[in-house]
């Protein structure tokens, strides 16, 4: 059997107002989009570098963040390509008026990250592992590296 590698993950974000959500990601977070508002299921796909997100129009219910709904977790976590990229994105988002929940910090689990909130109240963590030994301490990854 061939060893197939996974190359992307595409989170699906439900929105009460898809146009408002897409506008936020484009204007504040620097994404580009492909809209499909004329389909039976209204959606748009958002792209920034190798990140892909899909925003789908809710048909009922209220959108809540994982933290609000379950008391824990981010809704999306994005890795920049470098540790310096964390600070650069922080400054970019700050300059565009994005609501910052946590400023850049080193965590006790070995990452360097900050947290922002999107227009729907979702929490977006942006960071990168800076200490493989700490992060992968209880891991089954070979040599504490991503495979």
PyMOL commands that set and color helices and strands:
alter all, ss='L'
color gray80, all
select helices_A, chain A and resi 18-27+66-70+83-95+132-135+142-144
alter helices_A, ss='H'
color red, helices_A
select strands_A, chain A and resi 10-15+32-36+43-48+51-57+76-78+99-106+111-117+123-129
alter strands_A, ss='S'
color yellow, strands_A
deselect
rebuild
show_as cartoon
